Amino acid sequence: MTNPMIRIHDVSTNTITDREMNAEEFAQYEADQAASATQAAAEAAKAAEKEALLERLGITADEAKLLLG
């Protein structure tokens, strides 16, 4: 598999260069992707916990906002 491409746009000369990521850039790209996936999973878990709590309380999200706001 080839590495993802990087597009570099030099606005001073209006030159666009496309190239593959080097090893260091690709490692950072993979780390960023993993961190993003971890964050998305954490946010999904938090939303599920919030929904479960509202379900146990027998109220809607709008009703909770009224109580807290």
C-alpha positions as CSV (number, residue, x, y, z in Angstrom):
1,M,0.0,0.0,0.0
2,T,1.2,3.5,-0.8
3,N,1.2,6.2,1.8
4,P,-1.5,8.9,1.7
5,M,-0.7,11.9,-0.4
6,I,0.1,15.4,0.8
7,R,-0.8,18.5,-1.2
8,I,1.5,21.5,-0.6
9,H,0.3,24.9,-2.0
10,D,2.9,27.6,-2.1
11,V,0.7,30.7,-2.3
12,S,3.6,33.0,-3.0
13,T,4.3,31.3,-6.3
14,N,0.9,29.6,-6.7
15,T,2.7,26.2,-7.1
16,I,0.9,23.0,-6.1
17,T,3.0,19.9,-5.2
18,D,1.5,16.5,-4.5
19,R,3.7,13.8,-2.9
20,E,3.4,10.8,-0.7
21,M,3.9,11.1,3.0
22,N,7.4,10.2,4.3
23,A,7.7,7.7,7.1
24,E,7.6,10.3,9.9
25,E,4.6,12.0,8.4
26,F,2.8,8.7,8.0
27,A,3.5,7.7,11.6
28,Q,2.0,11.0,12.8
29,Y,-0.9,10.5,10.4
30,E,-1.6,7.0,11.9
31,A,-1.2,8.4,15.5
32,D,-3.7,11.2,14.7
33,Q,-6.2,8.6,13.2
34,A,-5.9,6.4,16.3
35,A,-6.4,9.4,18.6
36,S,-9.4,10.5,16.6
37,A,-11.0,7.0,16.7
38,T,-10.4,6.9,20.5
39,Q,-12.0,10.3,21.0
40,A,-15.0,9.3,18.8
41,A,-15.4,6.1,20.9
42,A,-15.3,8.1,24.1
43,E,-17.8,10.6,22.9
44,A,-20.1,7.8,21.8
45,A,-19.8,6.1,25.1
46,K,-20.6,9.3,27.0
47,A,-23.6,9.9,24.8
48,A,-24.8,6.4,25.5
49,E,-24.3,6.8,29.2
50,K,-26.3,10.1,29.1
51,E,-29.1,8.5,27.2
52,A,-29.2,5.6,29.6
53,L,-29.4,8.0,32.6
54,L,-32.2,9.9,31.0
55,E,-34.0,6.7,30.3
56,R,-33.7,5.6,33.9
57,L,-35.0,9.0,35.0
58,G,-37.9,8.7,32.6
59,I,-37.3,12.2,31.0
60,T,-36.2,13.5,27.7
61,A,-33.1,15.5,26.9
62,D,-35.3,18.6,26.5
63,E,-36.8,18.1,29.9
64,A,-33.3,17.6,31.4
65,K,-32.3,20.9,29.9
66,L,-35.3,22.6,31.5
67,L,-34.3,21.2,34.9
68,L,-30.7,22.2,34.6
69,G,-31.0,25.4,32.7
